[in-house]
Amino acid sequence: MTQRHSSTVDGVLRRSARRTPARVALEYGERSWTYGELDDAVSRAAGLLLAEGLAPGDRVAAYGHNSDAYVLAFLGCARAGLVHVPVNQNLTGDDLAYLLGQSGSTLVLTDPDLAGRLPDGARALPLRDTADSFLTRLADAPPYDGPGPRTEDLVQLLYTSGTTALPKGAMMTHRALVHEYLSAITALDLSAGDRPVHALPLYHSAQMHVFLLPYLAVGATNIVLDAPDGDRLLDLVEAGRVDSLFAPPTVWIALANRSDFAVRDLGGLRKAYYGASVMPVPVLRRLRERLPGLAFYNCFGQSEIGPLATVLGPDEHEGRLDSCGRTVLFVDARVVDDKGEDVPAGTPGEIVYRSPQLCEGYWNKPEETAEAFRDGWFHSGDLAVRDEDGWFTIVDRVKDVINSGGVLVASRQVEDVLYTHECVAEAAVIGLPDERWVEAVTAVVVPRGEVTEEQLVAHVREKLTAFKAPKRVLFVDALPRNASGKILKRELRDRFGD
């Protein structure tokens, strides 16, 4: 395979296989793959996909659960020069049809239990669990040894989470993702001796590109789980098989709320990574008090930048628990006003990026691409402040800031106060239309005890200026989230906006 001057996603694995071919690279269920076996299987996966009549540049959708087959399919697409399109396995109906149609995917790799959801006419190949599945056929597939992809070729369309609008496919090149892998390795102290578990959906950029692929690059042994099951995760830690865990705040909150969390032997956990959405400071404090020897890392970014942009390391938390840290190796960032001018330190503004990790734009969306890439910088849509020493703190999504009576209220600040109340399990603060206030600050709360609207409003008023206190508190059984743990505030606004 000719790749003399290219640094590609599949090349990351190939180099590890040449360094340590006999080391276990991946475990899933009862199956395990050494680095040598995994690299050989990836070449066979590339050959199998091209034998299906696909050509470099074609889009291949992946609509499946976490598995070794899912990993092999992604890396096989990369080696064959195909463009991988990861699809949320929870999508159905029009949402699923939109992603498959908008991406122009000519083949869907899917698990048998999901195949029935595909739109009529979609060409599908089962990933696993059948006699003619992708995984079963690998053993007899000839390895692909043709021309490899180029650094500048597209390797994946990473669709945005769609919390505020229809998802957009961020066009990621091999070059962008390999740069991001090196940023992750250096900022997160990843090493071959770590024992990571990967439990979040692999279709999501954080689990795949901040952790699994960088860990394959350094030669670690990786355990892949179907889902972030609390019992399974804690069992693996207690058994000494896992010492590194990434999870979004929703999973860390669930672990912290477990009745056995205070008594399980979790001393073997060395590294705790959190990200994908904002971690409530009160929850982080509880976790650090329970596990004082655990190294916590805050990972922040978005799909369009691969997705890691900033990191707050374990030695940097003290005194800045609400910060998302400083930029990683290959990212430059500024905080600007609506005219694109830098704002003074400590002043809220939109965070914008320049980086070789950035996507090339949005697939078949030229207007959205032009809007996002203005003045030579990528506009993130995140409202942040930067202090004089370069530390960033995310205030809110620009579209989630509440205009209450002409005064802007950051939802995160109100949420952090709500989380300090013992009867609040989860909280989301949104703005709802109001004749008097334009937008009324509204708290949507999942309670974990007896509590009233009046008590929560009074609790916020004790800690914040009165105009930031909720005008209403709505109680629900659960908050709508995507698979990465982000609260879908758009759904809350649609549900309660009437």
Protein Blocks (a to p, Z undefined) as FASTA:
>chain_A
ZZfkbccfklmmmmmmmmmmmbcfbdchjbccdfklmmmmmmmmmmmmmmnopaehiacd
ddddddfklmmmmmmmmmnopacddddfkbgcjllmmmmmmnopabdcddfklmmmpcgh
iacddfbhpakbmklmmmmpccdfbdcddfklcfbdcddehlmbccddddddfklmmmmm
mmmmmmnopafkbccddfbdfkbmklmmmmmmmmmmnopacdddfbdcfklmmmmmmnop
acbdcddfklmmmmmmpmklmmpccklpmbdcdehiacdfklmmmmmmmmmmbccddddd
dfknopafbdcdfklmgoplmbgbjadfklccddddfkopacdehiacddddddfkbcfb
jehilklmmmmmgghiacehpacdddfkopacdfbdfklpcceehiacdfklmmmmmmmp
mklmbdcddddddfklopacddddddfbdcdfklmmmmmmmmmcfklpcfbdcddfbdcd
dfkopacfklmmmmmmZZ
